[in-house]
């Protein structure tokens, strides 16, 4: 009897529920912004890798380039204070902040010699 009862019990499913397509404008705008978020994230990683490697070349990184990197990083980090962006798409704000920190961390790998 116990074996028959065990066969009758439904199996538990450990899957995520399927998302249903809705006409929600927020979901649509988030989906449309994903390629842009990927581009911001990817470009920030590329810049951080290049800055890290340019440090080893003769002449290093130009001061203007470093100033531009810091300015762009500051703009990306300030996205966390943009109420419109945070309310509309918090993932995009997070992507921008993460990209800003990638670029600042690359500038920090240059050490004190790049600053002076």
Residue pairs with C-beta under 8 A, 6 or more apart in sequence:
26 88
26 89
29 88
29 89
30 89
30 91
30 92
33 89
33 92
36 92
37 91
37 92
37 95
40 76
40 95
40 96
40 99
41 95
41 98
41 99
43 99
44 76
44 98
44 99
44 100
44 102
44 103
45 102
47 69
47 102
47 103
47 106
48 102
48 103
48 105
48 106
49 106
50 106
51 61
51 69
51 103
51 106
51 107
51 109
51 110
52 106
52 109
54 60
54 61
55 61
55 109
55 110
55 111
55 114
60 110
60 113
60 114
61 110
61 114
66 107
66 110
66 114
69 103
69 106
69 107
70 104
70 107
72 100
72 103
73 100
73 101
73 103
73 104
73 107
74 100
75 100
76 96
76 97
76 99
76 100
76 103
77 96
77 97
77 100
77 101
77 104
79 85
79 92
79 93
79 96
79 97
79 100
80 86
80 93
80 96
80 97
82 93
85 92
85 93
85 96
86 93
107 114
